[in-house]
């Protein structure tokens, strides 16, 4: 008797994927975990709402007060956490695969710092002149500019991953200093908005100002990255092998980097500098499903969403009545992990 296949093949005219059944099972379990945490997080607050009532309120079948609390006040924040966490997780997974270094993430190559600087510049120069819907565009421009500059500064007969990370970390510190300078020299309203971005918080988001503008970016970019993820698997084996199988390395690498920068830039535009999600989520996903990017991309998305949901829930619940920014908790966990990875990569120059 033949053994049952451990893989599921997805084929179409333009593409094909081979995904293990283990990856599908892990993805389903993570999806269930995300939904459960979403329900619990929506019900926790100054007015506690039971999980069953949260579900009823989402569909408008609970009491008027519960419907208003859930649908107007809490649900947008939970959905934004899911979108931002998924964006950062996927962007980190793609960057780690392309650079072939576990230290790489939007935080460590200047992408997040550039997006924050772009967002702070938007509030400083344009907030009273153009619509808030242009904020993601300005943040993405900042992310692109910073990433390209870090890449150029890191070039010395090629790019060494550790050099790229170290220069990116230093450049991020410089951009943070500029952001602080703008924050201190502007009006108090700008200072408050800038501080929110610098710490990484999803407090006070709404459907109109966060969910609706962010949703198109995420729903468009993540599927595109998923379709191109097989190219990352090939490139992770090395440029020579990738070229030998017919991969157009430079064009595909450039496209994937631009997609990941756009995704992380949009996430930062609405969540601020929520650090280390892009570093931690791919590592956890890789431990769960292995290095194949056909499975790694959706698992990284779900893992990033779960991490940010838990961080936001901890910030709301552990220090009541204070609402601690989610970025504080992700940084507290992610910084020791980054130091550990940096230590083990110290000889890879």
C-alpha positions in Angstrom: 0.0 0.0 0.0 1.2 3.5 -0.9 1.6 6.0 1.9 -0.9 8.8 2.0 0.6 12.1 0.6 1.7 14.6 3.1 1.2 17.5 0.6 -1.7 19.2 -1.1 -1.1 20.5 -4.6 -2.8 23.7 -5.7 -2.6 24.1 -9.5 -3.9 26.6 -11.9 -3.0 27.8 -15.4 -0.6 30.5 -14.2 0.8 29.0 -11.0 1.1 25.9 -8.8 1.8 25.4 -5.1 2.7 22.3 -3.1 1.7 22.8 0.6 2.1 20.3 3.3 -0.9 19.1 5.3 1.0 20.0 8.5 1.2 23.6 7.3 -2.5 23.7 6.6 -3.2 22.3 10.0 -0.9 24.8 11.7 -2.5 27.7 9.7 -6.0 26.6 10.8 -5.0 26.3 14.4 -3.4 29.8 14.3 -6.5 31.2 12.6 -8.7 29.7 15.4 -6.3 31.2 18.0 -6.5 34.6 16.3 -10.3 34.6 16.3 -10.5 33.5 19.9 -8.1 36.2 21.0 -10.1 38.8 18.9 -13.3 37.8 20.7 -11.6 37.9 24.2 -9.9 41.2 23.5 -13.1 42.8 22.2 -14.9 41.8 25.4 -12.3 43.0 27.9 -12.5 46.6 29.1 -14.0 48.9 31.7 -17.3 47.2 30.8 -16.7 43.5 30.4 -18.8 41.7 27.7 -19.1 37.9 27.6 -17.7 36.2 24.5 -21.2 35.1 23.3 -22.5 38.6 23.6 -19.4 39.9 21.7 -20.3 37.6 18.8 -23.9 38.7 18.9 -22.9 42.4 19.0 -20.6 42.0 16.0 -23.7 41.1 14.0 -25.8 43.7 15.7 -28.0 41.3 17.7 -27.0 42.3 21.2 -28.2 45.2 23.3 -27.8 48.7 22.0 -25.0 49.5 24.4 -23.1 46.3 23.6 -23.5 46.9 19.9 -22.1 50.4 20.3 -19.2 49.4 22.5 -18.2 46.5 20.3 -18.8 47.7 16.8 -17.8 51.4 17.3 -15.1 51.4 20.0 -13.4 48.1 20.3 -13.7 46.1 17.1 -11.8 48.6 14.9 -8.8 48.4 17.2 -8.8 44.6 17.1 -9.1 44.5 13.3 -6.3 47.0 12.9 -4.1 44.9 15.2 -4.7 41.9 13.0 -4.0 43.8 9.8 -0.8 45.5 11.1 0.5 42.3 12.7 -0.1 40.3 9.5 1.6 43.0 7.4 4.7 43.2 9.6 5.0 39.4 9.9 4.8 38.9 6.1 7.2 41.8 5.4 9.8 40.4 7.9 9.5 36.9 6.4 10.1 38.1 2.9 13.1 40.3 3.9 14.7 37.5 5.9 14.3 35.1 2.9 15.8 37.6 0.4 18.7 38.7 2.5 19.2 35.2 3.9 19.7 36.4 7.4 17.6 35.9 10.5 18.4 39.4 11.8 16.6 41.1 9.0 13.2 42.8 9.5 11.6 46.1 8.7 12.9 47.5 12.0 16.6 46.6 11.4 17.1 47.9 7.8 15.6 51.3 8.4 12.2 50.7 6.8 10.2 51.3 10.0 12.2 54.3 11.0 11.8 55.8 7.5 8.0 55.3 7.6 7.8 56.9 11.1 9.8 59.9 9.9 7.6 60.1 6.9 4.4 60.0 9.0 5.8 62.6 11.5 6.7 64.8 8.5 3.2 64.5 7.2 1.7 65.8 10.4 4.3 68.5 10.7 4.0 69.9 7.1 0.7 68.6 5.5 -1.8 67.6 8.2 -3.8 70.8 7.8 -3.5 70.9 4.0 -4.3 67.5 2.6 -6.5 64.5 3.5 -5.4 62.0 6.1 -5.8 59.3 3.5 -2.5 60.4 2.0 -0.7 59.4 5.2 0.1 55.9 4.0 1.6 57.3 0.8 3.9 59.6 2.7 4.9 56.9 5.1 5.6 54.5 2.3 7.7 57.1 0.5 9.7 57.5 3.8 10.1 53.7 4.1 11.3 53.4 0.5 13.7 56.3 0.8 15.3 55.0 4.0 15.6 51.4 2.8 17.3 52.5 -0.5 19.7 54.8 1.4 20.6 52.1 3.9 21.2 49.6 1.0 23.5 52.1 -0.7 25.5 52.8 2.4 25.9 49.1 3.0 27.3 48.4 -0.5 31.0 47.5 -0.6 31.6 45.1 -3.4 28.3 43.6 -2.5 26.0 43.5 0.5 26.9 41.6 3.7 23.7 40.9 5.6 25.2 41.7 9.0 26.6 45.0 7.7 23.2 45.8 6.2 21.6 45.2 9.6 24.1 47.2 11.6 24.0 50.2 9.3 20.2 50.0 9.2 20.0 50.0 13.0 22.3 53.1 13.2 20.4 54.9 10.5 17.1 54.1 12.3 18.5 55.8 15.4 19.4 58.9 13.3 15.9 59.1 11.9 14.4 58.7 15.3 16.5 61.7 16.4 15.1 63.8 13.5 11.6 62.7 14.4 12.1 63.8 18.0 13.5 67.1 16.9 10.5 67.8 14.8 8.2 66.7 17.6 9.8 69.0 20.1 9.9 72.0 17.7 6.2 71.7 16.8 2.9 72.4 18.5 1.7 70.2 21.3 -0.8 68.4 19.0 2.1 67.3 16.8 4.1 66.2 19.8 1.2 63.9 21.0 0.7 62.4 17.5 4.4 61.9 17.1 4.8 60.2 20.4 2.0 57.8 19.5 4.0 56.8 16.4 7.3 56.6 18.2 5.9 54.2 20.8 3.7 52.2 18.5 0.1 52.3 19.6 -3.3 51.5 18.1 -5.2 53.3 20.7 -8.2 55.3 19.5 -8.4 54.0 15.9 -11.6 54.1 14.0 -13.2 52.5 10.9 -12.8 55.7 8.9 -9.3 56.7 10.0 -7.6 53.3 10.1 -9.5 50.2 9.1 -10.9 51.4 5.7 -7.7 53.1 4.5 -5.4 50.2 5.7 -7.6 47.3 4.5 -7.0 47.8 0.7 -3.3 47.9 1.1 -3.2 44.6 3.1 -5.8 42.7 1.1 -4.0 43.6 -2.1 -0.3 43.3 -1.1 -0.3 40.1 1.0 -2.0 37.9 -1.8 0.5 39.3 -4.4 3.4 38.5 -2.0 2.0 35.0 -1.5 1.9 34.4 -5.3 5.5 35.5 -5.6 6.7 33.7 -2.4 8.0 30.7 -4.4 10.7 33.0 -5.8 11.9 33.7 -2.3 12.3 30.0 -1.7 14.4 29.7 -4.8 16.5 32.8 -4.0 17.1 31.6 -0.4 19.2 28.8 -1.9 21.7 31.3 -3.4 21.9 33.4 -6.5 23.8 30.8 -8.6 21.2 28.1 -7.9 18.4 30.5 -8.5 19.8 31.6 -11.9 20.5 28.0 -12.9 16.7 27.2 -12.6 15.8 30.2 -14.7 14.9 32.7 -12.0 15.3 36.4 -12.8 17.0 37.1 -9.6 17.4 40.9 -9.6 14.0 41.8 -11.0 12.2 39.4 -8.6 14.3 40.5 -5.6 13.6 44.2 -6.4 9.9 43.6 -6.7 9.6 41.6 -3.5 11.6 44.1 -1.5 9.4 46.9 -2.8 6.2 44.9 -1.9 7.5 44.2 1.6 8.5 47.8 2.1 5.1 49.0 0.9 3.4 46.6 3.2 5.4 47.5 6.3 5.2 51.2 5.5 1.4 51.1 5.3 1.3 49.2 8.7 3.6 51.8 10.4 1.4 54.6 9.0 -1.5 53.5 11.2 0.2 51.7 14.0 3.5 53.6 14.5 6.8 51.9 15.3 5.5 48.6 16.6 9.0 47.0 16.6 10.1 43.4 16.4 6.9 41.8 15.1 8.6 41.5 11.7 11.6 39.8 13.5 9.7 37.4 15.8 6.8 36.3 13.7 8.9 34.7 10.9 11.1 32.9 13.4 8.1 31.4 15.2 6.5 30.5 11.8 9.8 28.9 10.6 9.8 26.7 13.7 6.3 25.6 13.1 6.2 24.9 9.3 9.8 25.0 8.1 11.5 27.3 5.5 9.2 26.9 2.5 7.6 30.3 1.8 4.4 28.9 0.4 3.5 28.0 4.0 5.7 30.5 5.7 3.9 33.6 4.4 0.4 32.8 5.7 1.7 31.4 9.0 3.9 34.5 9.5 0.8 36.6 8.9 -1.3 34.8 11.4 1.6 34.7 13.9 2.2 38.4 13.6 -1.5 39.1 14.1 -1.6 36.9 17.2 1.5 38.5 18.7 0.2 42.0 18.2 -3.3 41.1 19.5 -1.7 39.6 22.7 0.6 42.6 23.1 -2.3 45.1 22.8 -4.4 43.0 25.2 -1.6 43.0 27.7 -1.3 46.7 27.4 -5.0 47.2 28.1 -5.4 44.6 30.8 -2.3 44.4 32.9 -2.0 48.0 34.0 -5.6 49.2 34.2 -6.8 51.9 34.0 -3.6 52.8 32.0 -3.5 51.9 28.4 0.1 50.9 27.6 1.1 51.1 23.9 1.5 47.6 22.3 4.9 48.6 21.0 6.2 48.7 24.5 5.5 45.0 25.0 6.7 43.9 21.6 10.0 45.8 22.1 10.4 44.3 25.6 10.2 40.8 24.2 11.8 41.4 20.8 14.9 43.3 22.0 16.4 40.3 23.9 15.7 38.0 20.9 17.4 40.5 18.6 20.5 40.6 20.9 20.6 36.8 21.0 20.4 36.5 17.2 23.0 39.3 16.8 25.4 37.4 19.1 25.1 34.2 17.2 25.6 36.0 13.9 28.7 37.9 15.1 31.1 35.9 12.9 29.1 36.2 9.7 30.7 39.3 8.2 
